[in-house]
Amino acid sequence: MNFSSARFGDVLPVDLGTPIGSEAGSIRQAVVLTGDGFLRYRPSSVFVVPLTATGRSFPSHVRVEVDPSNGLDRTSWAQVEQMRAVASDRCGDPIGNVGPAVTHQMLDVLAMITGIP
């Protein structure tokens, strides 16, 4: 895969490897949650949140509707509880961006999970 100039909120394919238990795995789309200020240094790893096409009523999932700007072909859910650092080499090129409304919802869920006020 070829990680190039990703930005905060970009949707891109990520090779998450073989899952153990309920981990997200395989090659799937994910949202970049590494800030642009850090991405400009071309880090060797980035934070991503995997997407799933399976809707569940988990409070840690954020619905992402199909939109021409995000490149998705079906409604997806960001599994914020599955956020992880991955090597940039596991990431492909961005197909779109979820935008500020969705990324802020994801950050709010992340704050809830981690207890950040």
Secondary structure, 3 states (H helix, E strand, C coil): CCCCCCCCCEEEEEECCCCCCCCCCCEEEEEECCCHHHHCCCCCEEEEEEEECCCCCCCCEEEECCCCCCCCCCCEEEEHHHCEEEEHHHECCCCEECHHHHHHHHHHHHHHHHCCC
